[in-house]
Amino acid sequence: MPYLKTTWEDDVTPISAEKMNKIEQGISSLDRVKGTYVGDGTALRTIPLGFTPSAVFVCGEDGGTRYGTDSHYYNGGLALQGSAIKTGVTSAVDPVATVNEYILAITTNGFKVYYTQYKPDEAYIYQNIIGTNKNGKTLHYIAYR
């Protein structure tokens, strides 16, 4: 529905149920929602939206989705319906194998965020932290219908 602006003037523009319903319909049909959440440190958490998004972008307060050189800290990215974000970290024990841990995934009526920390040992080349649900961390999101 295309948006047609109404110039509202006190004591001139009549307010009707039709106009109020049009406003409500416009609000409910927004094609994207933005927001923030604070991680609670659990391994898996669902952020409810009230609709199943086609795409979700999550980032830290600095706008970044990953940082690190000897360690990898994942705190977001762009997930699409049917295509979650995973780490794809190579195992030091078997260079052909990868550890595909979830970072961000779309679910019915929202999206899933994760928190996991791998310590450096013989199984992993790098320390990896999946921080889309790190305790106390503020993250920002844009979800598209």
N, C-alpha and C positions, 0 to 999 in steps of 0.2 A: 504494500500500500504506500503510494508516494505521500510525502509529508506536505501538507498545505498549511502554511502559517496563518494563524488568526491574530490580528492585532487587537488585544484586549484593552478596553477602555472602561474605567469606572463609570457606572450609571449609564453606559451607552451600549456595550456589547451584552446581549442577553445570554445568560447561562441556562442551558437546557440539558435535559437528560441525554439528548442526542449528542451534544458537544462533549459532555462528560464521558459518555461511552466511547466516543472517538478517541479521546485522550487515553482512556484505559486500554483500548485496543492497541494504540500506538506504543504504549509502554510495554505491553505484554509481547509485542512482536519485535522487540529489539533483536538485532541479529548477533549481538555480542554482549558479554558481561565482563566487567573487570572487578578485581577485588584483591584482598590480601588475606593471609592466614599466618598463624604462628605455629611452627612445628611443635609437636608434643613428645617427640622422641620414640614413638612406637614404631615397630618394624613396618607396619602397614596401616594406612589410614585413608578413609574416603572423605573427600571434600564434596559436600552436597551442593548441587546447583539448582535442582528442580527440573532439569531437562538433561537429555543426553547430548553432550556436545559433539560436533563433527571434528573439532580441533581444539586443543588447549595448549597455551604457551605459559610456562612457569619460569621465573627468574628470581635471583636474589635482589637485594636492595640496590646493588650497583648495576643491575641490568644484565649481569653475567649469568651463564648457565654452567660453566665449568672452569676450573683453574687448577694449576699445579704442574710441576715438572717431574719430580721424583714421586710425587703422590698425585692422585687424581681425585678431585672433589667435584662431584656432580650435584648441581642444585637446580636443575631444570632443563628446559628444551621445548621442542614442539612435538607433541603427540597427536596422532591422527586416529580416527576411529579405525580399529583393526590393526593399528601399527603403534605399539607401545615403544617407549624409549628404553633400551637396555645398554649395559656397559660394554659387553663384548671384550672383556679383559682377557689377555692371553695368559695361560698358565705357564709358569717356568718349568714345571715338571714335564708337561706335554705341550710343546709349542704349537701343536696343531689344534689343541682343545681351547675353547674359550669358556669363560664363566659369564653367562648372560643373566645378570641381575637386573631386575626392573628398577627404573628411575622414576618413570611417570607413565600412567596408563589411563585411558578413558573407560568409564564404566557406566552402567545405567544411572541416569540422573546425577552424574558428577564425574569426578576423576580420582584416581588413587595416587598417593604419594608414599614414599618409602624412606626408611633410615636403616642403613647397614654400614658397619665399618670393618674392613679387613685389615689386619695387622700384617706387616711384611713378614713373610716366612718363606719356606722353600716352595710353597704352592703358587705364590703370586710374585710377579716381577715388581709391582708397585703397591704401595698402600692405597686403598681405594675407599672413599667415603661417599656413600649415596646419601645426600643430605636434603632431599625434597621434604623430609619431615624431621629434620634435626631439631632437637629440643631447644626452644627459645628463639629459633631463627625465623625472621619475618620474610615471607616470600610473596611475590606478586603474581597474579595470573590474569590472562585474558582467555575467555572461553567463547567459542563461536558455535552458534546453533547449527 
